[in-house]
């Protein structure tokens, strides 16, 4: 596969998983009860973060002549479906919410690691993805710390 095509594919994958992250956090926000109101604000900030990341990645992709991915991935859709099922069975306590959020953050963290190690990124794309990966890792660690405190 040509390098430019590979980079476009990698950027599209990251756009998709950021779209999944937005949808996942919005679903969690809708389901959170008042006793966990602080999580709504946190999750909203992470959804906003992913919107910004998607815009940056879309601009990078467009500059390479790539078609821009606007949908969600199959795995992301399954992830949200799992949240729906879990909420039916009472998985709305703080620890459960944070465990599920961490599971989602594990997925996006892995996607960024793969993009950096196998994505043939260079220049502006490498700089942007590296910076975003650092923010994703920080968000993951924050959610993990909250989850550990909720146990």
MODELLER restraints for C-alpha pairs under 7 A, 6 or more apart:
rsr = mdl.restraints
at = mdl.atoms
rsr.add(forms.Gaussian(group=physical.xy_distance, feature=features.Distance(at['CA:3:A'], at['CA:120:A']), mean=6.79, stdev=0.5))
rsr.add(forms.Gaussian(group=physical.xy_distance, feature=features.Distance(at['CA:6:A'], at['CA:119:A']), mean=6.84, stdev=0.5))
rsr.add(forms.Gaussian(group=physical.xy_distance, feature=features.Distance(at['CA:7:A'], at['CA:119:A']), mean=6.18, stdev=0.5))
rsr.add(forms.Gaussian(group=physical.xy_distance, feature=features.Distance(at['CA:7:A'], at['CA:120:A']), mean=6.40, stdev=0.5))
rsr.add(forms.Gaussian(group=physical.xy_distance, feature=features.Distance(at['CA:7:A'], at['CA:121:A']), mean=6.22, stdev=0.5))
rsr.add(forms.Gaussian(group=physical.xy_distance, feature=features.Distance(at['CA:8:A'], at['CA:61:A']), mean=5.76, stdev=0.5))
rsr.add(forms.Gaussian(group=physical.xy_distance, feature=features.Distance(at['CA:8:A'], at['CA:66:A']), mean=5.83, stdev=0.5))
rsr.add(forms.Gaussian(group=physical.xy_distance, feature=features.Distance(at['CA:10:A'], at['CA:115:A']), mean=6.19, stdev=0.5))
rsr.add(forms.Gaussian(group=physical.xy_distance, feature=features.Distance(at['CA:10:A'], at['CA:119:A']), mean=5.97, stdev=0.5))
rsr.add(forms.Gaussian(group=physical.xy_distance, feature=features.Distance(at['CA:11:A'], at['CA:57:A']), mean=6.09, stdev=0.5))
rsr.add(forms.Gaussian(group=physical.xy_distance, feature=features.Distance(at['CA:11:A'], at['CA:61:A']), mean=6.50, stdev=0.5))
rsr.add(forms.Gaussian(group=physical.xy_distance, feature=features.Distance(at['CA:12:A'], at['CA:68:A']), mean=6.51, stdev=0.5))
rsr.add(forms.Gaussian(group=physical.xy_distance, feature=features.Distance(at['CA:12:A'], at['CA:69:A']), mean=5.36, stdev=0.5))
rsr.add(forms.Gaussian(group=physical.xy_distance, feature=features.Distance(at['CA:14:A'], at['CA:111:A']), mean=6.97, stdev=0.5))
rsr.add(forms.Gaussian(group=physical.xy_distance, feature=features.Distance(at['CA:15:A'], at['CA:54:A']), mean=5.09, stdev=0.5))
rsr.add(forms.Gaussian(group=physical.xy_distance, feature=features.Distance(at['CA:15:A'], at['CA:57:A']), mean=6.47, stdev=0.5))
rsr.add(forms.Gaussian(group=physical.xy_distance, feature=features.Distance(at['CA:15:A'], at['CA:69:A']), mean=6.59, stdev=0.5))
rsr.add(forms.Gaussian(group=physical.xy_distance, feature=features.Distance(at['CA:16:A'], at['CA:69:A']), mean=6.63, stdev=0.5))
rsr.add(forms.Gaussian(group=physical.xy_distance, feature=features.Distance(at['CA:16:A'], at['CA:70:A']), mean=6.82, stdev=0.5))
rsr.add(forms.Gaussian(group=physical.xy_distance, feature=features.Distance(at['CA:16:A'], at['CA:71:A']), mean=6.04, stdev=0.5))
rsr.add(forms.Gaussian(group=physical.xy_distance, feature=features.Distance(at['CA:16:A'], at['CA:72:A']), mean=4.96, stdev=0.5))
rsr.add(forms.Gaussian(group=physical.xy_distance, feature=features.Distance(at['CA:16:A'], at['CA:73:A']), mean=5.68, stdev=0.5))
rsr.add(forms.Gaussian(group=physical.xy_distance, feature=features.Distance(at['CA:17:A'], at['CA:72:A']), mean=6.79, stdev=0.5))
rsr.add(forms.Gaussian(group=physical.xy_distance, feature=features.Distance(at['CA:17:A'], at['CA:73:A']), mean=6.62, stdev=0.5))
rsr.add(forms.Gaussian(group=physical.xy_distance, feature=features.Distance(at['CA:17:A'], at['CA:76:A']), mean=6.92, stdev=0.5))
rsr.add(forms.Gaussian(group=physical.xy_distance, feature=features.Distance(at['CA:17:A'], at['CA:108:A']), mean=6.32, stdev=0.5))
rsr.add(forms.Gaussian(group=physical.xy_distance, feature=features.Distance(at['CA:18:A'], at['CA:50:A']), mean=5.22, stdev=0.5))
rsr.add(forms.Gaussian(group=physical.xy_distance, feature=features.Distance(at['CA:18:A'], at['CA:54:A']), mean=6.24, stdev=0.5))
rsr.add(forms.Gaussian(group=physical.xy_distance, feature=features.Distance(at['CA:19:A'], at['CA:71:A']), mean=6.96, stdev=0.5))
rsr.add(forms.Gaussian(group=physical.xy_distance, feature=features.Distance(at['CA:19:A'], at['CA:72:A']), mean=5.74, stdev=0.5))
rsr.add(forms.Gaussian(group=physical.xy_distance, feature=features.Distance(at['CA:20:A'], at['CA:72:A']), mean=5.46, stdev=0.5))
rsr.add(forms.Gaussian(group=physical.xy_distance, feature=features.Distance(at['CA:20:A'], at['CA:73:A']), mean=6.85, stdev=0.5))
rsr.add(forms.Gaussian(group=physical.xy_distance, feature=features.Distance(at['CA:20:A'], at['CA:76:A']), mean=5.11, stdev=0.5))
rsr.add(forms.Gaussian(group=physical.xy_distance, feature=features.Distance(at['CA:21:A'], at['CA:47:A']), mean=6.74, stdev=0.5))
rsr.add(forms.Gaussian(group=physical.xy_distance, feature=features.Distance(at['CA:21:A'], at['CA:50:A']), mean=6.92, stdev=0.5))
rsr.add(forms.Gaussian(group=physical.xy_distance, feature=features.Distance(at['CA:22:A'], at['CA:47:A']), mean=4.54, stdev=0.5))
rsr.add(forms.Gaussian(group=physical.xy_distance, feature=features.Distance(at['CA:22:A'], at['CA:50:A']), mean=6.25, stdev=0.5))
rsr.add(forms.Gaussian(group=physical.xy_distance, feature=features.Distance(at['CA:24:A'], at['CA:80:A']), mean=5.80, stdev=0.5))
rsr.add(forms.Gaussian(group=physical.xy_distance, feature=features.Distance(at['CA:25:A'], at['CA:43:A']), mean=5.63, stdev=0.5))
rsr.add(forms.Gaussian(group=physical.xy_distance, feature=features.Distance(at['CA:25:A'], at['CA:47:A']), mean=6.14, stdev=0.5))
rsr.add(forms.Gaussian(group=physical.xy_distance, feature=features.Distance(at['CA:29:A'], at['CA:40:A']), mean=5.16, stdev=0.5))
rsr.add(forms.Gaussian(group=physical.xy_distance, feature=features.Distance(at['CA:29:A'], at['CA:43:A']), mean=6.82, stdev=0.5))
rsr.add(forms.Gaussian(group=physical.xy_distance, feature=features.Distance(at['CA:32:A'], at['CA:92:A']), mean=6.90, stdev=0.5))
rsr.add(forms.Gaussian(group=physical.xy_distance, feature=features.Distance(at['CA:36:A'], at['CA:94:A']), mean=6.74, stdev=0.5))
rsr.add(forms.Gaussian(group=physical.xy_distance, feature=features.Distance(at['CA:53:A'], at['CA:132:A']), mean=6.96, stdev=0.5))
rsr.add(forms.Gaussian(group=physical.xy_distance, feature=features.Distance(at['CA:58:A'], at['CA:68:A']), mean=6.18, stdev=0.5))
rsr.add(forms.Gaussian(group=physical.xy_distance, feature=features.Distance(at['CA:60:A'], at['CA:125:A']), mean=6.64, stdev=0.5))
rsr.add(forms.Gaussian(group=physical.xy_distance, feature=features.Distance(at['CA:61:A'], at['CA:68:A']), mean=6.63, stdev=0.5))
rsr.add(forms.Gaussian(group=physical.xy_distance, feature=features.Distance(at['CA:62:A'], at['CA:68:A']), mean=6.94, stdev=0.5))
rsr.add(forms.Gaussian(group=physical.xy_distance, feature=features.Distance(at['CA:91:A'], at['CA:97:A']), mean=7.00, stdev=0.5))
rsr.add(forms.Gaussian(group=physical.xy_distance, feature=features.Distance(at['CA:94:A'], at['CA:150:A']), mean=6.46, stdev=0.5))
rsr.add(forms.Gaussian(group=physical.xy_distance, feature=features.Distance(at['CA:95:A'], at['CA:147:A']), mean=5.56, stdev=0.5))
rsr.add(forms.Gaussian(group=physical.xy_distance, feature=features.Distance(at['CA:95:A'], at['CA:150:A']), mean=5.23, stdev=0.5))
rsr.add(forms.Gaussian(group=physical.xy_distance, feature=features.Distance(at['CA:95:A'], at['CA:151:A']), mean=5.96, stdev=0.5))
rsr.add(forms.Gaussian(group=physical.xy_distance, feature=features.Distance(at['CA:98:A'], at['CA:143:A']), mean=6.43, stdev=0.5))
rsr.add(forms.Gaussian(group=physical.xy_distance, feature=features.Distance(at['CA:98:A'], at['CA:147:A']), mean=5.14, stdev=0.5))
rsr.add(forms.Gaussian(group=physical.xy_distance, feature=features.Distance(at['CA:99:A'], at['CA:147:A']), mean=6.19, stdev=0.5))
rsr.add(forms.Gaussian(group=physical.xy_distance, feature=features.Distance(at['CA:102:A'], at['CA:140:A']), mean=6.32, stdev=0.5))
rsr.add(forms.Gaussian(group=physical.xy_distance, feature=features.Distance(at['CA:102:A'], at['CA:143:A']), mean=6.05, stdev=0.5))
rsr.add(forms.Gaussian(group=physical.xy_distance, feature=features.Distance(at['CA:102:A'], at['CA:144:A']), mean=6.11, stdev=0.5))
rsr.add(forms.Gaussian(group=physical.xy_distance, feature=features.Distance(at['CA:105:A'], at['CA:140:A']), mean=5.43, stdev=0.5))
rsr.add(forms.Gaussian(group=physical.xy_distance, feature=features.Distance(at['CA:109:A'], at['CA:133:A']), mean=6.94, stdev=0.5))
rsr.add(forms.Gaussian(group=physical.xy_distance, feature=features.Distance(at['CA:109:A'], at['CA:136:A']), mean=6.21, stdev=0.5))
rsr.add(forms.Gaussian(group=physical.xy_distance, feature=features.Distance(at['CA:109:A'], at['CA:137:A']), mean=6.32, stdev=0.5))
rsr.add(forms.Gaussian(group=physical.xy_distance, feature=features.Distance(at['CA:112:A'], at['CA:133:A']), mean=5.77, stdev=0.5))
